[in-house]
Amino acid sequence: MTTDENVNYNARIIVEGGIKVLYKGVWVSEVRFDQDEISLGVMDPEHDIYPDINLRQYRLDGGDPYISRRHAKFIHEDGKYFVQDICNNNSTSIQEKVKVINNETVELHHGDRIFLSESLVFRFELVPDNVTEEPDDVVENEEEKQNTEYYLEVESQTPLYFKARNAFTHILDLNPQEWEKDDKDIPTVSVGRRSTEENIYPDIDLWKFYFNEKDEYIARKHARLTFEDDKFHFYDVSGKGSTWLNVKDDEHRLLKSESGKEKKELQVGDKLIISDSVVFIFKKYGENNDS
């Protein structure tokens, strides 16, 4: 982007992948650059550490060990913008994951991408100040949330990142009204592991099992849930042979199928099995959920 010296610009930091971060106690998908420094890290009251952008849930619930308490900061100085790495542990990069900055300060330009460990990518943007910007939608639709009938429960009660709630949780409410639609106009939830390099951010993220438990059979695009004809269905999309319904054997294995023959209608109590790492149980509020 070429800037016009006669135009005033507002700087902002966009969180990629439809993810929100906790900025000064509010969940946002972008941060206006309205101060000289914006710190990033993990809140630690015991050591009096209170970063502006608190990444605590990604470090603790998300299992990303390379996000530091004092990780990095954005700086505005002499009319220019910079990012400075503080943690010095090879987990801050510019433009590409391999372009690591350790204890360096790098000037930012419009469109630059900043990688923080394995969890987040920020994009720096300059917007002319005559452009009207929509405020962040940080209010959840409580009416839709209350109308949710069905949910998935992680059998081990391990919290997973669920994009619809922007939270790590072992209870995943299934509300098709919130879901994005695929190219056939069918409400869909994706299951897999994120890849910040390839801009893949599944709705249900299993990255922690791939990274921390070395489960290589979890694919970036592994499976999906759909809502068709007032029914929930479960598909494999990975083709890895590591997706099952109810029982982990050849008879119950789901395999990728372009024809859709492998989709399975879900019944209350069904178990959705992903590789060796996670089992979801399909449940309905207010009912006996035993299969």
N, C-alpha and C positions, 0 to 999 in steps of 0.2 A: 504494500500500500504506500502510495506517495502522499505525504501530508502537505497541506497548503499553509504556508506561513501566515496567511491572513485569516485563518480559521482557528478558533479555539477548540481543543479536543478534551474530552473526558476519558480518563483511563478506567478500565474495568478488568477484572479477572474472572473468566468464565470457567466453571467446573464442567469438564466434558463427561459424556456418557449418561446424562440425565440424573446425575448424582448431586446431592446437596451436602454442604459442609456446615458445621456449627461456627458461625461468625458472631462473636460478641453475644452469645446466647440465643441466636436466631438461626434456624435452618434456611440456607439460601443456596441458589444455584449460580449466583454471581456476586462478586464483591466490588463495590465502587471504590476506586482508589482516591479516597477523600482525606488521607492523612499522609504524613511523611514516611511512616513505616507501618507495615502490616506483618506481624509475626505469625509463624506457623509452627505447630508442635503439639505436644500432648500435655494437657493440664495436669499439674502435680501440686496440689495445695500444700503438701508437706514440705516441699522445697520452694514454695512461693513462685511457682511457674504458672502463668496464666496467659497463654498465647491468644492473639486475636482470632486466629482460625484454629480451633481445637480439634485435633484429629484422633482423639482418644479412642473412639469406637473402632477405628480401623486398626489401631495398634493392639487393643485388648480383645474385643469381640471378633475383629477381623483376622487376628493372628498374624499381622504384618510386623515382624520384629525389627524392621529397619526404619520405621518411623520413630524419630527421636523426640524427646521432650522439648529440646530446643533444636528444631530441624532447619529452618530457613526463614528468610524474611524478604518481603518486597519493599523496595526503597524508592522514594521520589526525592530527587535532589538536583538542583540547578536546571529544572525543566526537563530532566531525563528520568527514565524509570529503569530500575535494576532488580535483579534477584540475587540474593546472597545465600550461599550454602553455609550453614553453621555446624551441622552434625559431623561432617567430614568422614562419612562411612560409605561412600560410593553409592548413595541412594538419592541423589538429586541430579537431574539431567536436563539438558536443553535441546529441544527439537527432536532428538532421538534418544532412546534409552542408553545407547552406547556412548553418547557425548556427555560424560559425567563431569560435574564440577564439584571439586572438593575444596571447601574453604575459599571459594572464589566468588567474586562479584562480577556479574555479567549484565551488560546493558540489554534491555528488552526493546523489541520492535513489534509493531502490529502483527499479530498472527503467530507470534512465538509460542511454543508449547513447552510447559515445564512439567517434567515427570517427578513425582514424589514416590520413591520406592516402587512397590508393585501395585499400589492402591489407587492413586489419583493422578489425573492430568489436568493442569490448569492452562488456559489459553489467554494470552494477554491481548487486549483489543483497545484501539483508540477510536472513539466515537465523536463526531462533530457535536458540539454542545447545542446545536439547533435541532438535533434529532430527539424526538420524544421516546423515552424508554419506558417500557411497561414494568411496573413493580413486580418483585418476586411473589409468586403465589405460595405463601407459606401456611395457608389455612387448609386443613384437610376437610373434605366433605363428610361431616359427621353423619348426615342422613344416609349416604351411601354405605358408610362404614357399618352403621347399625343394621342395615338391611342384608348384610352378608350372612348367608345360610351355611355355606360349606367352607372348609379350611383344610390345609395340610398341616400335620404335626410331624416335626422331625423326631423320629423314634428315640434317638439318644438325647434329645433336648439340647442338642448343640445349636447355638444361634448361627443362622446363615443370613447373608445380606439379602433383603427383600426390597427391591426397588420401589414397589408400590407404597411402602411405608417408610422408605429411606431409613431402615433400621435393621440391626441384626436381631433376629428373633427365631424361636423354634415353632411359633404359631404363625402360619401364613394364610391370612384370610383370602378367599377366592371370590372376587367380585368382578365378573366379566365387564361390567359397565366401565371399569377403570382400565381395562386392558387395551393395548394397541391391537389394531387389526392387521392381518396378513394380506397378501395380494389377492386373496379370495374373499376379503371382507369378513374374515372369521376372527373373533376375539382370541388372542393367543398370549400365553406366557412362556417365555423361553427359560430353559434350564441349562446351565453350563458353567464354564469358568471364564472369568474376564481376561482380556488381553489388551492392556493399554496401548501396546504398539500397534495392534490391528484395529483399535477402536471397537472392541467387542465387549459389551456390558450386558450380560444376561439379566433377566428379571429376578431369577433366583441364582445366586452366585455361589458356586462350589469351589472357588479358587483355593480356599484355605486347605482343603483336602489334597489338592494337587501339589501345592507348594510345601506345606508343612508335613504331610504324611506321604508324599511321593507317590500318590495314586495316579499313574500315567494313563489310566484308562478312562479318566474323566476328560471329555472333549470340550473345546471352547463352545461349540454348538452341539449339545449332547441330546437334549430331549425337549419336548414342549407339551404344554397342556392347551387344549382348545375348548371352546364352548360352542357346540353346534346342536341345533334342534333341541334346545333347552337341556342339553346333557353335557357333562364334562368328559373329555377324552384325553388319552395319554399316548404319545408317540415317541419313538426313538428317531433321532435325526443324525446320529453320529456314525452309524454303521460299524461301531467297534465291537458289537456283541456284548456290551456291558450294561444293558438295560433289561430289567425284568418286571413283571407284574405278579406280585404275591409270593411266588416261589422262585428261588434262584436255581433253575435247571433249564435244560434245552427246550422243554415243552413250553415254558413260560417266558422264554427270552423274546424280546421285541427287537426287530431288525428294521433298519431304514427301508422304506418302501415308497417309491414315487406314486404308486397307485393308491396309497393310503390304506391298504388292506391290514396293515399292522396296527392301526389305531385301535385302542381298547377303551370301551366305555367304562367309566369308573362307577363302582358301587361303594356305598358306605362301608368302611372297614378294609378296603383294598390297600395293599402295600406297594408303593412305587419304589423300586430298588435301583440305585445308581452305583455301578461298580462295587468296590468293596467298602465304600465310605459312608453312604447315606441311605436311609430308608425313610420315606414319607408315608404317613398313614392318612388316607382320605376320610374325613370326618364331617359330620353335620351337627351344628349346634342343637342342643336339647334332645339328642337321640342317643340310644345305645349304639355305640360305634364299633362293637365287636363284629368281625366278619363272620 
